[in-house]
Amino acid sequence: MNFELSIDRESPFQPGKPVSPYYFKGRHSSIQKILRYYNNACDRDVQHFFLTGKKGIGKTSLAEFVKQYLEDNKNALGIYVSNKGQNSLEALVTSIFEAFLNNVEKSFFERGFESLFGKLESIEFKGAKIHFKPDEETSRDLVASFHYILNELVGEFDDKDCIFLIIDDINGLSQQEEFVNWYKRFADTIEVDDSFDLPLYILFAGYPEKFDNLVLQDLSFGRIFHHEEITNLEDSDVCQFFVNAFDSVGMTCQNDALDLLVLFSQGSPLMMQHIGDAVFWQADGEIITKETAAMGILTAANELGIKQIRPDLNRIESKHYLNILLKLGKHQIYSFQKNELEQYLSEEE
């Protein structure tokens, strides 16, 4: 081999992962809206927030940024729970309790643990991580007693002013009336019962349509939450993101290169990460030129096409669909309403 492998370089971009709080840019109004209710939570007035946005728009990154900010600048404990791939209430409750248990002092397991959680099918201590699996009966009991157990667990963190609990990817429960009724019962109980003393801020994250599904099942569910829907970033924030990310590894973008990166990112964090990473690996020096940026954008487009578009294209690759697509291309139709196509397609098409 006569070429040098660049295995010692490390990209500041992480396609497919939430943006590191260090590189997080923009969303100032959304951050302020979430933070405005923090003091209420510290005063034992439990706050409920629902953050929505389309896939890849940066919901998790925003939630993680706020969590990190509160931990660094306020006396808060941040807890993150992912509900991805789960569609049962029992699984969600187990994940929440497991996340809390991974933050309590070890002495907690020597006093009062069994009285709260009852008989467990298994509990494992894997290094610094705790995994537990309740049996079916215990799982149902944990759901029914969620507010009481949570009240006890929160008491283990009396050195903190507030607990900021993120429940991410709630999408799998969006069709379940059981979840809506359970959460309403939880919110109502801790609101009216003085025995609950919870300095707690709960933030859910999910797709807009999933939140709408939950509200449609019971309109009073929506009234529990403060709400924010995030959209694409402003060009100035995208520009600053690239400048900071490349600067962190000693690289500089020429202005015309930076203009291209901003243009093709279209304010989408998903695109920003993929394009930035592709450009980083295309560059063979510390200066990113317009040509390097263009090559990186093409590389990112191909990669995103394989990951995001090809699965859909595979579904419509039949000759029937191909003829429709060719007709649309012939007339240079890139977006359309159904009634606008009638003059170009047959009734069957």
Secondary structure by P-SEA (a helix, b strand, c coil): ccccccccccccccccccccccccccaaaaaaaaacaaaaaaaccbbbbbbbbcccccaaaaaaaaaaaaaacccbbbbbbbccccccaaaaaaaaaaaaaaccccccccccccccccccccccccccbbbbbbcaaaaaaaaaaaaaaaaaaaaaaccccbbbbbbcccccccccaaaaaaaaaaaaaaaccccccccbbbbbbbcaaaaaaaaaacaaaaaacbbbbbccccaaaaaaaaaaaaaaabbbbcaaaaaaaaaaacccaaaaaaaaaaaaaacccccccaaaaaaaaaaaaaaaaacccaaaaaacccaaaaaaaaaaaaacccccccccccccccccc
